[in-house]
Amino acid sequence: MPPNRRRIYLAYGSNLHPRRLEARIGSAPLLGTVSLPGWSLRFDKRGGDGSAKANLHAAPIPGETAYAAAYEIGRDQLRVLDEYEGCGGGYETFAMTVSLRGRAVSAFTYLTPSQWLSADLLPFDWYVDLIASGARFLSFDRAYIRMITAQSSRADPDHDRARRELCDMGLPLHAHYKR
């Protein structure tokens, strides 16, 4: 990527909310939201912490659509984001052409190669809360938000991390993290 070239990053997981992304990589302009027809959101990426993380899959069922936030990021931010996302060790970058404000644009997101998939894991409840918070902030379709909040999840055994993640985003603590 040339030194000053900025790229469009499509966030669909815990980086949906601008505040979460900014805490990770600094200021990144939110360009808008995009629908991703033919894609579905799933929680089947094996995370390094033993939980499931969000992932996009090409949807075999006609009419399925996922949603993402489009952010503009620079070269240095991309390097930091690659570290957070475990690029090369769980997620890989994937180029997409999407419609943003009625115009076709080149963008990228992170998808999970098959060797990192697991149908046996659940995401942590705080992680699902982060994604739902971003979806609400961005005014995604209500049915989509309900689908996210209905995702089966489990408590994080690392209560300090859960409290920190939820408090950093101003989200309510689950009762099991108040102890």
C-alpha positions in Angstrom: 0.0 0.0 0.0 1.5 3.4 -0.9 2.5 5.6 2.1 -0.5 7.9 2.1 -3.1 5.6 0.6 -6.1 5.0 2.8 -8.3 1.9 2.6 -11.9 1.1 3.4 -12.2 -1.4 6.2 -15.5 -3.2 6.7 -16.1 -4.0 10.4 -18.8 -6.5 11.2 -17.8 -7.8 14.6 -16.5 -6.1 17.8 -15.0 -3.2 15.8 -18.5 -2.1 14.6 -18.8 0.7 17.1 -16.6 3.7 16.3 -15.5 4.0 19.9 -14.2 0.5 20.0 -12.3 0.8 16.8 -10.8 4.2 17.8 -9.6 2.7 21.1 -7.7 0.1 19.1 -6.3 2.1 16.1 -7.0 5.8 16.7 -9.4 8.0 14.8 -10.9 6.4 11.7 -13.7 8.2 9.9 -16.9 6.3 9.7 -17.9 6.5 6.0 -21.3 4.8 6.5 -22.8 1.4 6.7 -23.1 -1.3 4.0 -25.3 -4.3 3.5 -23.6 -7.4 2.3 -26.2 -9.5 0.4 -25.3 -13.1 0.1 -23.3 -13.1 3.4 -24.3 -14.2 6.9 -22.8 -13.4 10.3 -21.7 -16.4 12.3 -19.8 -17.0 15.5 -17.5 -19.8 14.5 -14.0 -18.5 14.4 -11.8 -20.1 17.1 -10.4 -17.3 19.2 -7.1 -17.6 21.1 -9.0 -17.2 24.4 -11.1 -20.3 23.8 -14.2 -18.5 22.7 -15.9 -18.1 19.3 -15.5 -14.9 17.4 -17.5 -13.3 14.6 -17.0 -14.3 11.0 -18.7 -13.8 7.7 -19.7 -16.7 5.4 -21.1 -16.7 1.9 -24.7 -17.4 2.5 -26.2 -20.4 0.8 -29.8 -19.2 1.5 -31.0 -16.5 -0.9 -32.0 -13.3 0.9 -29.5 -13.6 3.7 -27.6 -10.3 4.3 -25.0 -9.2 6.8 -24.1 -5.6 7.6 -20.9 -3.8 8.2 -19.5 -0.4 9.1 -17.2 1.2 6.5 -14.2 3.0 8.0 -11.3 4.8 6.3 -8.0 3.7 7.8 -4.4 4.5 7.0 -1.3 2.3 6.6 -0.1 2.5 10.2 -3.6 1.8 11.4 -3.8 -1.2 9.2 -0.7 -2.7 10.7 -2.2 -2.2 14.2 -5.5 -3.6 13.2 -3.8 -6.7 11.6 -2.2 -7.3 15.0 -5.5 -7.1 16.8 -7.3 -9.3 14.3 -4.5 -11.9 14.3 -4.0 -11.5 10.5 -2.3 -14.7 9.4 -3.2 -16.5 12.6 -7.0 -16.7 12.6 -8.2 -14.1 10.2 -7.1 -13.2 6.7 -7.8 -10.1 4.7 -10.4 -10.4 2.0 -11.1 -7.8 -0.7 -14.7 -6.9 -1.5 -16.5 -4.5 -3.7 -19.4 -3.0 -1.9 -22.0 -0.2 -2.5 -21.3 2.7 -0.3 -23.5 5.8 -0.7 -24.7 4.4 -4.1 -21.1 4.0 -5.4 -19.1 0.8 -5.9 -16.0 0.9 -3.8 -13.1 -1.4 -3.1 -12.9 -2.4 0.6 -11.5 -5.2 2.7 -12.5 -7.2 5.8 -11.2 -10.1 7.7 -12.5 -13.6 7.1 -11.5 -16.9 8.8 -9.8 -19.7 6.9 -11.4 -23.1 7.4 -8.6 -24.4 9.7 -9.7 -21.8 12.3 -13.4 -22.6 12.3 -15.1 -24.4 15.1 -18.8 -25.2 15.6 -18.1 -26.3 19.2 -17.4 -22.9 20.7 -19.6 -20.1 22.0 -18.7 -16.4 22.1 -18.3 -14.7 25.5 -21.4 -12.7 26.4 -19.5 -9.4 26.6 -18.3 -9.9 23.1 -21.8 -10.4 21.8 -22.8 -7.3 23.7 -20.0 -5.3 22.0 -21.3 -6.3 18.5 -24.9 -5.6 19.4 -23.9 -2.2 20.8 -22.3 -1.3 17.5 -25.2 -2.6 15.5 -27.6 -0.5 17.6 -25.3 2.6 17.3 -25.3 2.2 13.5 -29.1 1.7 13.4 -28.8 -1.7 11.7 -32.0 -3.5 10.8 -33.9 -4.5 14.0 -34.2 -8.2 13.0 -30.4 -8.3 12.5 -29.8 -6.8 16.0 -32.2 -9.4 17.4 -30.3 -12.1 15.7 -27.1 -10.9 17.3 -28.6 -10.6 20.8 -30.1 -14.0 20.5 -26.7 -15.6 19.9 -26.0 -18.2 22.5 -23.0 -17.2 24.6 -21.2 -18.0 27.8 -19.6 -16.1 30.6 -15.9 -15.2 30.3 -13.9 -16.9 33.1 -11.7 -13.9 33.1 -14.1 -11.5 34.9 -11.6 -8.7 34.9 -11.4 -8.7 31.1 -15.2 -8.9 30.8 -15.6 -6.0 33.2 -13.0 -3.9 31.4 -14.5 -4.6 27.9 -18.0 -3.7 29.0 -17.0 -0.7 31.1 -14.8 0.7 28.3 -17.9 0.8 26.1 -20.2 2.0 28.8 -22.2 -1.2 28.6 -24.0 -2.7 31.6 -22.3 -5.5 33.5 -23.9 -8.9 33.7 -24.6 -10.0 37.2 -22.0 -12.7 37.1 -19.3 -10.1 36.5 -20.3 -7.9 39.5 -18.9 -10.4 42.0 
